[in-house]
Amino acid sequence: MNSVLQLKGQFDYQANPNKPGPKNLPVRAEVNVEHLKRLKEQLERVLLKWQRDTRLGGALVSVHYKDVVAKSNRIGALLANKSHSPNDSIRGAKFETIDEKQKHVFTHFVALAILENSIKKLDSSIRILENDYHGKITHDDIALINDNPEKYAYAYLIAKTVFIQVLIDAYFVERFDVDECQPKELVDKSIVTLYGTGIKTSDLLRKLGVTILASEVELLNENTVRLSPDKMQQLFDTAPYLIAMQVKDLTEIPPLDLSEEDDDDVAKIPAPTNEPIVGVIDTPFYKDVYFGEWVEYVHKIDKDIPYDIGDCKHGTAVSSIIVDGPSINPNLDDGCGHFRVRHFGVATGGRFSSFTILKKIREIVSQNIDIKVWNLSLGSVLQIEDNFISPEAAELDRIQSEYDVIFVVAGTNKPLEWKGGIMKIGAPADSLNSLIVNSVDFDNKPATYHRVGPVLSFFHKPDVSYYGGDGRNRIRVCTPYGEGFSAGTSIAAPWITRKVAYLVYNMGLSREVAKALIIDSAAGWDRKDDRTHSIGYGVVPIRIENIIKSADDEIRFIMTGSTDSYETYTYRIPVPLSNDKYPFFARATLAYFSSVSRDQGVDYTETEMDIHFGRVKERKNGRIGIDSINNNHQGDDGRHGLYEGAARELYRKWDNIKHISETIKKGARPRIKYGSGSWGLSIKTKERLKSTRDHSMPFGVVVTLKEMNGVNRIDDFIKQCIFKGWIVNRIDVDNRVDVYNKAEEEIKFE
């Protein structure tokens, strides 16, 4: 097998060369005066409501669009505050489905004066359409205005650019409204997120008549609070329009699907030395087990909450796999060795408060910065929501963005009593930055207890699958009572945690590259879109060599970088030639850890990285570009008619995992060479809430090239890379482990 190669060298950077032209409607589009009048009447009703109800000191208004809209097609003149973009006033986003068509809805919070000004803009635009355009204006009409600005005769009424932007806004907007949250069952405490109004949450609740003492306000963040059922009812009765999201503050660990047997033969394990430490957040750990010396246990459960040995089953079983899984399951020997565990007990084996756990997880990670890889196999029996990320997942995503760590999270199990057919995954398995693991049986079929994605109607979750036991074929674990045989996603996740820990600690790879390698190895060459969202990108190979090595006819290399400009690129990848052509199939996987904003609802990820990989080609205008293997033309010169929905579906726009791959076909012909014969990689970055990032964001890319005729060309590739100025390192297992061991040696001074 060939070693995976690490290419180190200088990336190039450039700002976005595409400058927007004059604003206009889409070609062949039109706006009629009747639609403008409807929008004006709707805003007038919204204004009247908030003139009567002044408790918020402003107006909440929901903008219902005709489709899923790109950032560039959100309103730009209506609800605008002078030079500030209307994007600044967005407080939430969701999808609504009408006649099987998905549409965007954005909720804004604006001053009443902005509403009044927007009504005036619509009124002026109505007058112009009635006076000069017979009540209907087209793309061609606006083009004439742009070409002959001196002939625009209504500057005294409304500026030309504002008039055109109002028409564009109206084209994409279906209606304005004040949306109200529909109450859910109010039995347990709720974690509720309010739309941001600039008013302190405790003051706002009292202002709305929700009687609560300042000492009773339990905040997760600025706008998210935990409320009892009676306080929640008061909020629904007085201000249902203020509620952005509501979930039950309840997580319940389903009983571990476990059969236990008397075990007279105690398993044996050597004493720990300098093995890497993995973090586990779970139920308590029972220390009197054969591998107890390998686990440092930290009790994080309130001292007033009783627990017994039975509450330790789940956590002990999970840690047994991370420490010594291959020894007790030889058929799943991954070659990763042993790991030490720092185990944090945060919940007993039953119901517990999500709100409390969230605060504990942040505290734990912040106080244990030496741990980079974490396992979390706790999950909710409740299904995720369609229009917003769970508070648990959002907190995990923020923690990973802030602390340079990675969480491996179980995909949650379908309860035994579930009779409803397909069941969506539960929190926190909707975490986008985490690596979410579902279970399969030993035939690589989804386990009987599996639950499904997607997340926010779009994001692929789970990410991957692994063997978690099913039917008679269970996974052997250690419990407080001895040997046990178990099944579940909480049993599958620790196996992936082991692999991620090996890549990060033993191999010294970044979490971005580790995540990309895991996903790339699961996808392979035969991946088909998992439309059922049951197994993610595929089943991860058992042996670690199949992740950090490739077949003899393959070249696999990794590259890392950071986004310091709009485009981060290189045109210097020397793919070997044969008879002046490229005899390779190609695939690539990109991973990055996006900043997120739960307040933005379905528009949750703040950063978009778009990957282009393929042959470098000179375009008709003389510029150099990349002929990407997936025909991705986003960001290329010229107009490329691609709607937002299609960009998300085809190119995973706004997803923080991008996997592009060619299909291996018999009789495929080698590709022709363009120009000098280089290949290129380009990462184009966009921000959702602002124009640029205030700091760079790391990314990891894994590229695999498969020779069409089975020839091993890796040595030729290495030589050409060195000639092109790359530093090439072989990811050699033995050398990397030796380096790790040397680095962890304790130095004794004489």
Secondary structure, DSSP 8 states (H G I E B T S, - for coil): -EE-EEEE---EEE-------S----TT-EEEHHHHHHHHHHHHHHHHHHHH--TTSSEEEEEEESS---GGGS-SSTT-BTTB-GGGGEEEEEEEEETTEEEEEEEEEE-HHHHHHHHHHHHHHHHHHHHHSTTEEEHHHHHHHHH-GGG---TTTS-HHHHHHHHHHHHHEEEEE---------SS-EEEEE---SS-HHHHHHHTT----GGG-EEEETTEEEE-HHHHHHHHHH-GGGEEEEEES-EE----EEEE----S--------S--EEEEEES---S-STTGGGEEEEE-S-TTS---GGGGHHHHHHHHHHHHHHHH-GGG--S----EEEEEE---SSEE-HHHHHHHHHHHHHT-TT--EEEE----SS---SSS--HHHHHHHHHHHHH--EEEEE-----TT--SSS-B--TTTT-SSSEEEEEE-TTS-B-TT--B--BTTTB--S-EEEE--BTTB-EEEEETTEEEEEESHHHHHHHHHHHHHIIIIIS---HHHHHHHHHHHHHTTT----TT-SSTT-B--SSTHHHHEE-TTEEEEEEEEE-SSSEEEEEEE----BTTEE-EEEEEEEE----B-GGGTTS-B-EEEEEEEEEEEE-TTS-EEEEETT---TT-SS-----HHHHHHHH-TT-SEEEEE----TT---EE--TT--EEEEEEEEESSSSS-SS--EEEEEEEEEETT----HHHHHHHHHHTT-EEEE--HHHHHHHHHHHH------
